[in-house]
Amino acid sequence: MQDRSWIEAHIPHQGTMCLLDEVLSWDAQNIVCRSSTHRAADNPLRAHGRLGAACAIEYAAQAMAIHGALLRPMAPGAQDGFGLLASARDVEMLVARLDDIQQDLRVSATRLHSDLHGALYAFALHEHDCLLVRGRASLLLAASSSDGPRQS
């Protein structure tokens, strides 16, 4: 499976802002990652000494970015496109904060739809079998150099 060094080489987030430790499994529609960074005192998403549950959206967005990198390996010399989180919907936070979760987080995302312009994912964060946060997120995607010119 892909470890933290592979992840940092394939998404724009580096250092402490890279929130995921490894990819546990993935296929064309799904990805499952593991993270221990929610317990780190230097987590850059912490505010007022805590890591709120809304930060789960960033954990999920990074899993989606990793999924995209796994689905579209870059050719040597190609410039990769980028994605932006456009919206998060139907987000249910079943906990108030993440930093007091004792075990590692399992971050999963399921691609519901995608095309050259964007993607829609359902996501969830779990501690073992306990659901912590779930929702949907849409991404806007920019063309990579291998996609050719973009039509309007």
N, C-alpha and C positions, 0 to 999 in steps of 0.2 A: 504494500500500500504506500501511498504518497505521504511523506513525513513533512515536518515543518520547513525544512530547507527547500524541498520541492515546492511547497505552497508559496513561500516567499519569492521564489523565482518565477512564479506564474501569475501572481496577483500584485496589484500596486501597493498593497499594505506591507510595511516592513517593520522590523523591530517589535516593540510592544503593541503596535497597532495591528499586527498580524495576530488575530484572535484565536485561530484554530491550530491545533497541534498535529493532527493527522487525519487522513481520509480512511475511514474504516471499510467502506464499500461504496460502489457506484455502478450504475448502468446507464442506459440511454435516457431514462426518465428520472432517476433517483440518485441522491448522494446522501451519505451519512458520515459525519465528521465527529471528532472528539476534541474537547477543549478543557483545559484546566485553568485558563487565564482569568476566569471570573473571580478566582480567589486571590489573584496577584494584587499586592498593595499598589504597584505602579501601573495598573491597568489604566490606559489613557481615557477611558470612558467613565471612570469614577468621578463623582461630583459629591462634595460635602461628605467625603469619607464612605460613600456607598456606591454600589453599582445597581441602578434601578432596572427593573424588568424590561422597560422599553428598550434597553440596550440589546435585547435579544434580536431585534430587527437587524442590527449591524452584524451580529454573529451569523444570522441566516443569510444576509446579503453576501458575506464572504464565502459561505458555502456555495451559493449560487454562482459566484465568480469562479470558484474552483471547478464547479461542474462544467461551466462553459469552457474553461481551459482544457479540461479532460476530453470534452466532446470535439474540440477543434484544435488539435495540436498544430502549432505553427511550423511552417516550412522554414528551413534555414534562411535567414536574411529577411523574412517577412516581418512587417510591423503589425502588431496586434491591434484590433479595435478596442473600444472600451465600453463599459456599461455604466449607466447611472440608475440609481434607485429612483423610480418615478413615483411610486406610491406604496403604501402598506394599508391593507384593508382587513376588516373583520379580525383584528388582532385581539386575542383574548389573553390577558395576563392573569394567571392563576396564582402567582406569587407577587409580592411587592418588590423584591430585590433578588439579585442573582449571587451577590458576593457571600451570602450566608448559606449557599448550597454546598454541602460538604463533599459530595462526589463530583467526578468529572461530568460535564455536560455532553449530551449526545445531540448534535444539531443535524436535523434532516430537512431535505428540501425535495419536492417532487415537481418536475416541470409539467405544467398543465397544457401549455401552448407556447410555441415560439415560431418566429420567422426572422428575416434579416433585420427587422426594425426593433424587435423587442421580445420579451419573454414574460410569462406569467408562471409563478411558482406558488405552491402551498408549502408552508414551513412549520416546523415544530422544534421545541427544545424540551428535552427530557433529562431527568436524573433517574437512572435505571428505568423503571416502567412508569414513573410519575411524570405526568405532563405538566410543564411549567408555563410555557407560552406557545401559542399557535396563531397562524394567520395566513394571509396571502400577500405577495409582493409582486409588483410589475417593474420590469427593467426596460430602459431604453438602450438600444445597442447602436454603436457607431460602426460603420463598415471598417473592416481591416483591409490592408493593402491587397490581400488575396481575393477579396470579394468583387473587385472591379468598381467602376463608377456607380454611384448610387443614383437611382431614378427617383424623381419626385412624384 
